Amino acid sequence: MNLSERIEALLMKVQKPVRYMGGEYGAAMKDPESVDVRYAFLFPDTYEVGMSHLGMRILYHILNRREDVWCERVFTPWVDMAEEMRKNGIPLFSLESRTPVRKFDLLGITLQYEMSYTNVLESLDLAGIPLRREDRGEGDPFVICGGPCAFNPEPLAPFVDLFAIGDGEEETLATVDAYKAWRASGAPREEYLRMAAKIPGIYVPSLYDASYNEDGTLNSFAPKPDGGAPEVVRKALVNDLNAADYPETLIVPYGEIVHNRIMLEIFRGCTRGCRFCQAGMIYRPVRERGRERLMELAEKLVASTGYDEISLMSLSSGDYSCLPELAHEMVEKFARKRVKISLPSQRIDAVLTDTLRETQKVRKTALTLAPEAGTQRLRDVINKGVTEEDLARSVTDAFEQGWSAVKLYFMIGLPTETDEDVLGIAELARLVRRCYFSVPKEKRAPGLRITVSASVFVPKPFTPFQWCGQLESGEVIRRQKLLRDELRTIKGVDFKYHAPDVSYIEAVFARGGRRLADVLERAWKLGCRFDGWSDQFRYDLWLRAFEECGVDPDFYALRDFALDEALPWDHLDAGVTKDFLRREWEKAQSGERTRDCRKGCVGCGMKRYEGACV
């Protein structure tokens, strides 16, 4: 049997065989003999998670528009499929052509979540690609990682050839062009790395050396003298989203995925300056797509996919400059086709009443809001900039429009948090309940449902809170119990919260350096994979890996970093300067807020980028 037939023989032995079938409507199919570059795009999680990711869809479209490139999708097989593949000698394969991944020229991997890192190693091993970059030879693909976690690439640096920092639309194509030029030159493998290092936004870890102090902190990080790499790698930036390529058709999965709908990116970046939010810092500045372009894309995507929902995506969709007009136009255009227009979680202070009324004409969903903290004092610390009055107005407007389900998102363990702040979350839930019953019975929908979700705060690179250690797990559990007991006294409230052990490992890898690579590899060898899935996460194995490697995870997760300390990501330029982040950290200590930069420049550093902040 050929490889495809051998794969088919496994599908009846595993759960959700649709994950491995391929052949979906909209998938790019090409003659491999007609292309110059084969590009495998790996999402290191299951099919249903990866197929819901907008960035993968954009880059898949951009690469496959080129006649000389064929980009194919790859996902990390679930544990049952991985076991069958190893048992039967089947390598990791692409969905489109079922080609072994090791036969591709380039392997792109998106890093969306630190808890997917063991899946990166699992996928490389299943593909038969050496884990460590120095062990790869001329016949192995180059491994390129991008995404938000690439802004601290160091824990994965020994396993990765290139990191793509920032917007991927242009730098991904540049890596392909460099590959073609390198291959035509006949130069050794290392020469491609030196060529790629000259591309804006590309970081080549093998061209840099790190040294450490006796206490384990980073002493210096610098490019090797003969490598030709820049001292600081500045992120890639796409200034004009209207001109940027965007998919006009999508792959339509056979089975259910997490976000089974059209995702329309209305703008990129955020001006609000929440101090905990990495995305709000690294994706600056704000760049909008025009209404005409969005309507054009929406029409083409509805026609080409048959989806019945369009989600207007961004970090803060309520801040889109002409959101009410866009929502009204879309609802009018697609109402007859019963296509719903939806918004992701909203800022409470956005003026959304008219927009919400428009978007829910077809079908109502739960209203999702993110107060983040329970008291005004703590919301000022994190620069959230919303009040109880904002929340009361927003939910009352929604209840008057016929909503009865509200989801509220918070974090536990934010810097300076006290028990009063934790209990303030319950007070906000009570406020929402009072607002519901303040609406006349004949005007409100029956069946009030309030869901309070509280994640554990994880300090992230390139945020003002990058210097702040995470709250110790025992204290997190105590505060979760304090809140849970208080919420039990409120009728109709459901409480959801995260185990602190997962967030602890996440914090270790969010703030750690290259010395964590050995721990990561050891944890994978012990059996860690799919760590973001609660039924697969093995905290005991992670602790064992740290112990066997002689690494103290508290050093990375719980320790407050000194403000003058060299950080593992200091050789990258995310746009916001370290001076700006330091000022914001100091303002947080006193609860001083910083204005939205649309109301005046706050000096974050983005103006150093040509064409930004116009």
C-alpha positions in Angstrom: 0.0 0.0 0.0 1.1 3.6 -0.6 1.2 6.1 2.2 -2.3 7.5 1.5 -3.8 4.0 1.6 -1.9 3.3 4.9 -3.3 6.5 6.4 -6.8 5.5 5.3 -6.4 2.2 7.0 -5.9 4.0 10.3 -8.8 6.3 10.2 -11.4 3.8 11.6 -9.1 3.2 14.6 -9.1 6.8 15.9 -11.6 9.3 17.2 -12.5 12.1 14.8 -11.0 10.7 11.7 -12.1 13.9 9.9 -9.1 15.5 11.4 -6.8 13.6 9.0 -8.9 13.2 5.9 -8.2 16.4 3.9 -10.0 17.0 0.6 -12.2 19.8 1.9 -13.9 22.3 -0.3 -11.6 25.3 -0.8 -8.4 23.5 -0.2 -5.5 24.4 -2.5 -4.5 21.6 -4.8 -1.6 21.8 -7.1 0.7 19.7 -9.2 3.9 19.3 -7.0 6.0 19.2 -10.2 4.7 22.7 -11.2 5.9 24.5 -8.1 9.4 25.5 -6.9 8.8 25.6 -3.2 6.8 23.2 -1.0 5.7 24.9 2.2 4.1 23.0 5.1 2.2 25.1 7.6 1.9 23.4 11.0 -0.6 24.5 13.7 0.6 22.6 16.8 -2.8 21.6 18.1 -5.8 19.6 16.8 -7.4 20.2 13.4 -10.5 21.8 14.9 -8.4 24.4 16.9 -6.0 25.1 14.0 -8.6 25.5 11.4 -10.2 28.2 13.5 -7.1 30.4 13.5 -7.4 33.5 11.3 -3.6 34.0 10.8 -3.2 30.5 9.4 -6.0 31.1 6.9 -4.4 34.4 5.8 -0.9 33.0 5.2 -2.3 29.9 3.5 -4.1 32.1 1.1 -1.1 34.4 0.5 1.3 31.6 -0.2 -1.0 29.6 -2.5 -1.8 32.7 -4.6 1.8 32.3 -5.9 2.1 29.8 -8.7 5.6 28.8 -7.6 4.5 27.8 -4.1 2.3 25.1 -2.7 1.4 25.6 1.0 -0.3 22.6 2.7 -1.7 22.3 6.2 -0.4 20.1 9.0 -1.8 19.6 12.5 -0.5 17.8 15.5 -2.2 14.4 15.6 -4.2 13.6 18.7 -2.6 11.1 21.1 -4.5 8.1 19.6 -3.5 8.9 16.0 0.1 9.6 17.1 0.3 6.2 18.7 -1.1 4.5 15.6 1.3 6.4 13.3 4.3 5.3 15.4 3.1 1.7 15.6 2.6 1.6 11.8 5.6 3.6 10.7 3.6 6.5 9.2 5.3 9.9 9.3 3.5 13.2 9.9 1.9 14.2 6.7 0.2 17.1 5.0 -3.6 17.1 4.5 -3.7 18.3 0.9 -1.4 15.7 -0.7 -0.5 13.4 2.2 3.2 14.1 1.6 5.6 13.4 4.5 6.4 16.7 6.2 10.1 16.0 6.1 10.0 16.2 2.3 8.9 19.8 2.3 11.3 22.7 1.8 10.0 25.0 4.6 8.0 24.1 7.7 6.2 27.1 9.1 4.8 26.8 12.7 2.6 29.3 14.4 3.1 29.8 18.1 -0.1 31.0 19.7 0.3 29.6 23.2 3.2 28.5 25.3 1.4 25.3 26.3 1.7 24.1 22.7 5.5 23.9 22.8 5.6 20.2 23.5 3.4 19.7 20.5 6.0 21.4 18.3 8.5 18.7 19.4 6.0 16.0 19.1 5.3 17.1 15.5 8.9 17.3 14.6 9.5 13.8 16.0 6.5 12.3 14.1 7.8 13.9 10.9 11.3 12.4 11.4 12.9 15.8 11.5 15.8 16.2 14.1 14.6 18.2 17.1 17.7 20.3 17.4 18.6 22.6 14.6 22.3 21.7 14.6 21.4 18.0 13.9 19.5 18.9 10.7 21.2 18.2 7.3 20.8 19.4 3.7 17.7 17.3 3.1 15.7 18.6 6.1 13.2 21.4 5.9 14.0 24.7 7.5 11.8 25.3 10.6 10.3 28.8 10.8 8.2 29.9 13.8 6.0 33.0 14.1 3.0 34.2 16.0 2.7 36.1 19.3 4.9 33.7 21.3 7.7 34.3 18.9 8.2 37.6 20.7 10.0 35.5 23.3 11.6 32.9 21.1 14.4 31.8 23.4 12.8 28.6 25.1 12.4 27.2 21.6 15.5 28.7 20.0 17.6 25.4 19.9 14.8 23.7 17.9 14.1 26.5 15.4 16.0 27.7 12.4 14.2 31.1 11.9 11.7 33.1 13.9 9.4 35.5 12.0 8.6 38.5 14.3 5.6 40.6 13.6 3.1 40.8 10.7 3.6 37.7 8.5 2.1 38.8 5.1 5.3 40.2 3.6 8.1 38.5 5.7 6.7 35.0 4.9 7.0 35.6 1.2 10.4 37.1 1.7 11.6 33.9 3.4 10.3 31.9 0.3 12.1 34.2 -2.1 15.3 33.9 0.0 15.0 30.1 -0.1 14.7 30.1 -3.9 17.8 32.3 -4.2 19.7 30.2 -1.8 18.8 26.9 -3.5 19.8 28.3 -6.9 23.2 29.4 -5.5 24.1 25.9 -4.3 25.5 27.4 -1.1 25.5 25.3 2.2 22.6 25.2 4.6 24.0 27.9 6.9 24.1 30.4 4.1 20.3 30.5 3.9 20.2 31.4 7.6 22.5 34.4 6.9 20.4 35.4 3.9 17.2 35.2 6.0 18.7 37.3 8.8 18.7 40.3 6.5 14.9 40.1 6.0 13.0 42.6 8.2 11.5 40.8 11.2 13.5 37.6 10.8 15.5 36.4 13.9 18.0 33.6 13.4 18.9 32.2 16.9 22.0 30.3 15.7 23.6 33.7 14.9 23.5 34.9 18.5 25.2 34.0 21.7 23.9 34.4 25.3 26.0 34.6 28.5 24.7 34.5 32.1 25.5 35.8 35.5 26.3 33.6 38.5 22.7 34.1 39.8 21.2 32.7 36.5 20.1 36.1 35.1 21.0 37.0 31.6 24.3 38.9 31.3 24.5 39.7 27.6 23.0 38.7 24.3 24.7 39.6 21.1 25.1 38.6 17.4 28.1 36.5 16.5 30.8 38.6 14.9 30.8 36.7 11.6 27.1 36.0 11.1 25.9 39.3 9.7 22.8 39.4 12.0 21.5 42.7 13.3 22.0 43.6 17.0 18.3 44.2 17.4 15.6 42.5 15.2 12.7 45.0 14.5 9.3 43.4 14.0 7.8 43.3 10.5 4.9 45.7 10.0 2.1 45.9 7.4 0.9 49.5 7.4 -1.9 49.4 4.9 -4.5 46.7 5.6 -6.6 47.7 2.7 -3.8 46.9 0.4 -2.8 43.7 2.3 -4.0 40.5 0.8 -6.9 38.7 2.5 -8.7 35.4 1.7 -11.8 35.7 -0.5 -12.6 32.1 -0.1 -12.0 29.7 2.8 -11.6 26.0 3.3 -14.9 24.6 4.6 -14.3 21.7 7.0 -16.2 18.5 6.9 -16.6 18.4 10.7 -17.2 21.0 13.5 -14.3 23.3 14.4 -14.0 25.8 17.2 -14.9 28.8 15.2 -16.9 27.5 12.2 -17.7 30.8 10.6 -16.3 33.7 8.4 -13.8 35.7 10.4 -13.4 39.2 9.0 -10.4 41.2 10.4 -11.8 44.7 10.6 -8.6 46.3 12.1 -5.3 45.3 13.6 -3.8 46.7 16.8 -5.3 48.5 19.8 -4.8 51.9 21.3 -6.2 51.3 24.8 -3.0 50.3 26.5 -4.2 47.7 29.0 -1.0 46.9 30.9 -1.6 43.1 31.1 -2.3 42.7 27.4 0.6 41.5 25.2 -1.5 41.6 22.0 -2.4 45.3 22.6 1.4 46.1 22.8 2.9 43.9 20.1 0.3 44.5 17.4 0.5 48.3 17.5 -0.3 50.6 15.7 -4.0 50.4 14.8 -4.7 49.9 11.1 -8.2 49.7 9.8 -9.7 48.1 6.7 -12.2 50.4 5.0 -15.9 49.7 4.9 -16.0 49.2 1.2 -13.3 46.6 1.3 -14.9 44.7 4.2 -18.2 44.6 2.4 -16.5 43.3 -0.7 -14.8 40.6 1.3 -18.0 39.7 3.2 -19.9 39.2 -0.1 -17.3 37.0 -1.6 -16.8 34.9 1.5 -20.5 34.3 2.0 -20.9 33.3 -1.7 -17.8 31.0 -1.7 -18.4 29.2 1.7 -22.1 29.2 2.5 -21.3 30.1 6.1 -24.2 31.7 8.1 -22.1 33.8 10.4 -19.6 36.6 10.0 -17.5 37.6 13.0 -16.1 41.1 13.0 -12.6 40.4 14.4 -10.1 42.6 16.2 -8.7 43.2 19.6 -11.4 45.7 20.4 -14.1 45.6 17.7 -16.1 48.3 19.4 -13.4 50.8 18.6 -13.7 50.4 14.8 -14.3 54.0 13.6 -17.5 53.2 11.7 -18.7 50.1 13.4 -22.5 51.0 13.6 -22.5 51.9 9.9 -20.7 48.7 8.9 -22.9 46.5 11.1 -26.1 48.1 9.7 -24.9 47.7 6.1 -24.0 44.0 6.7 -27.2 43.1 8.4 -29.2 44.7 5.6 -27.1 43.0 3.0 -27.3 39.5 4.5 -30.5 39.3 6.5 -32.4 37.5 3.7 -29.7 34.8 3.8 -30.0 34.5 7.6 -26.4 35.3 8.0 -25.6 36.5 11.5 -23.2 39.3 12.2 -21.3 38.8 15.5 -18.8 40.6 17.6 -16.1 39.1 19.9 -16.0 40.1 23.6 -16.5 43.9 23.9 -15.1 46.7 25.9 -17.7 47.9 28.3 -17.3 51.6 27.6 -17.8 51.3 23.9 -21.0 52.9 22.6 -22.5 49.7 21.2 -26.3 49.9 21.7 -27.2 50.6 18.1 -24.6 48.1 16.8 -25.7 45.3 19.2 -29.3 46.0 18.1 -28.3 45.6 14.5 -26.1 42.5 14.9 -28.7 40.6 16.8 -31.6 41.1 14.3 -30.9 37.6 12.9 -30.1 35.6 16.0 -29.2 36.5 19.6 -26.1 35.2 21.4 -24.7 35.7 24.8 -23.3 39.2 25.4 -19.6 38.9 26.3 -17.8 41.7 28.3 -14.4 41.9 29.9 -14.2 44.0 33.0 -10.9 42.2 33.9 -10.9 43.4 37.6 -13.4 43.7 40.3 -12.7 47.2 41.6 -12.1 50.5 40.1 -8.7 50.8 41.9 -7.5 47.6 40.2 -8.9 48.5 36.9 -6.9 51.8 37.1 -3.8 49.8 37.9 -4.2 47.7 34.8 -5.3 50.8 32.8 -8.6 49.2 31.8 -10.4 52.5 32.0 -14.0 51.4 32.5 -16.3 52.0 35.5 -19.2 50.2 37.2 -21.5 52.8 35.5 -20.2 51.7 32.1 -21.0 48.1 32.9 -24.4 49.0 34.2 -25.3 51.0 31.2 -24.0 48.3 28.8 -25.9 45.4 30.3 -29.0 47.4 30.9 -29.0 48.4 27.2 -28.5 44.8 26.3 -31.3 43.5 28.5 -33.7 46.1 27.1 -32.8 44.8 23.6 -33.8 41.2 24.6 -30.5 39.7 25.9 -30.7 37.4 28.9 -27.2 35.8 28.9 -24.1 37.7 29.9 -20.5 36.4 30.1 -18.0 38.4 32.2 -14.3 37.8 32.0 -11.8 38.6 34.8 -8.3 37.7 36.0 -7.1 36.7 39.4 -3.6 37.5 40.6 -3.2 40.9 38.9 -0.4 43.0 40.4 -1.4 44.7 43.7 -4.6 42.6 43.9 -6.2 42.3 47.3 -9.1 40.2 48.7 -11.3 43.3 48.3 -10.6 43.3 44.6 -11.4 39.6 44.3 -14.7 40.0 46.1 -15.4 43.0 43.9 -15.9 40.5 41.1 -18.9 39.1 42.9 -20.2 42.6 43.5 -20.2 43.2 39.7 -22.1 40.0 39.2 -24.7 41.3 41.6 -24.8 44.6 39.8 -25.5 42.8 36.5 -28.3 40.9 38.2 -29.9 44.1 39.5 -29.7 45.7 36.1 -31.6 42.7 34.6 -34.5 43.0 37.1 -34.6 46.8 36.7 -35.9 46.3 33.2 -39.7 46.0 33.1 -40.7 42.3 32.9 -42.6 42.8 29.7 -39.4 44.2 28.0 -36.8 41.7 29.2 -36.2 38.1 27.9 -36.7 35.3 30.4 -34.0 33.2 31.9 -31.2 35.3 33.2 -27.8 33.6 32.9 -24.6 35.2 34.2 -21.3 33.4 33.6 -18.2 34.7 35.5 -14.9 33.4 34.2 -11.7 34.1 36.0 -8.4 33.2 34.4 -5.0 33.3 36.2 -2.9 36.3 35.4 0.3 35.4 33.4 2.9 38.2 33.0 4.0 38.5 29.3 6.9 39.9 27.5 6.6 43.5 26.0 4.0 44.5 28.6 4.4 46.8 31.5 3.8 43.8 33.8 6.7 41.8 32.3 8.8 42.6 35.4 6.1 41.3 37.8 6.2 37.7 39.1 3.1 35.6 39.0 1.0 34.9 42.1 2.0 31.7 43.9 -0.3 28.8 43.2 -1.5 28.2 46.7 -2.6 31.9 47.0 -4.3 31.7 43.7 -6.3 28.7 44.9 -7.2 30.6 48.1 -8.5 33.6 46.2 -10.5 31.3 43.8 -12.2 29.7 46.7 -12.9 33.1 48.3 -14.7 34.2 45.1 -16.4 30.9 44.5 -17.9 30.9 48.0 -19.1 34.5 47.5 -20.6 33.8 44.0 -22.6 30.8 45.4 -24.7 33.3 47.3 -25.9 34.9 44.1 -28.7 33.1 42.2 -28.2 32.4 38.5 -24.4 32.9 38.4 -22.1 30.2 37.0 -18.4 30.4 37.9 -15.6 29.1 35.7 -11.9 29.3 36.6 -8.6 27.8 35.5 -6.2 25.5 37.4 -3.2 27.5 38.5 -0.7 24.8 37.6 -1.2 25.2 33.8 -0.9 29.0 34.1 2.3 28.5 36.2 4.0 26.5 33.4 2.8 29.1 30.9 4.4 31.9 32.9 7.7 30.0 33.1 7.9 29.7 29.3 6.5 33.2 28.7 9.4 34.8 30.7 12.2 32.2 30.4 15.3 31.9 28.2 17.3 29.3 26.3 18.0 27.3 29.4 14.4 26.1 29.3 15.0 24.2 26.1 16.4 21.1 27.9 13.4 21.1 30.3 11.0 21.3 27.3 12.7 18.4 25.6 12.8 16.3 28.8 9.1 17.0 29.5 8.2 15.9 26.0 10.2 12.7 26.4 8.5 12.0 29.7 5.1 12.2 27.9 4.0 15.8 28.0 2.0 16.9 25.0 -1.3 18.8 24.4 -0.6 20.6 27.7 -3.4 23.1 27.0 -5.9 20.3 27.3 -6.9 19.7 30.9 -7.3 15.9 30.3 -3.8 15.7 28.9 -1.8 18.1 31.1 0.6 16.3 33.4 1.9 18.7 36.1 3.8 15.9 37.8 5.8 15.2 34.7 6.6 18.9 34.2 7.9 19.2 37.8 10.0 16.0 37.3 11.5 17.5 34.1 12.5 20.7 35.9 14.1 18.7 38.7 16.0 16.4 36.4 17.3 19.4 34.5 18.3 21.3 37.6 16.1 24.3 36.7 14.0 26.2 39.3 10.7 27.2 37.6 10.0 29.7 40.3 13.0 31.7 39.0 11.1 32.5 35.9 7.4 32.4 36.9 7.3 33.9 40.4 10.3 36.2 40.7 10.0 40.0 40.2 12.6 40.9 37.6 14.8 43.9 38.3 14.0 46.9 36.1 17.6 47.1 34.9 17.8 43.4 34.3 18.6 42.1 30.8 15.6 40.2 29.6 15.6 37.2 27.1 13.7 39.2 24.5 15.6 42.5 24.7 17.2 41.8 21.3 13.8 42.1 19.7 12.0 45.4 18.9 8.2 45.0 19.2 7.6 48.7 18.5 6.9 49.7 22.1 10.2 50.7 23.9 11.5 49.4 27.2 11.4 53.0 28.5 7.7 53.3 27.8 6.9 49.9 29.4 9.0 50.9 32.5 7.0 54.2 32.8 3.8 52.3 32.5 4.9 49.8 35.2 5.7 52.7 37.5 2.4 54.4 36.8 0.6 51.1 37.6 2.1 51.1 41.1 0.3 54.3 41.9 -2.9 53.5 40.0 -2.2 56.3 37.4 -4.0 55.8 34.1 -2.7 56.5 30.6 -5.0 57.8 28.0 -6.1 56.1 24.8 -3.4 57.1 22.2 -6.1 58.0 19.7 -6.6 61.0 22.0 -3.0 62.0 21.9 0.4 60.2 21.5 1.6 58.6 24.7 5.2 58.0 23.5 5.1 54.3 23.2 7.8 54.2 20.5 5.8 53.2 17.4 6.5 56.5 15.7 10.0 55.2 15.0 8.5 52.9 12.4 8.1 54.6 9.0 4.4 54.9 8.1 3.1 54.0 11.5 0.8 56.1 13.7 -0.4 58.3 10.8 
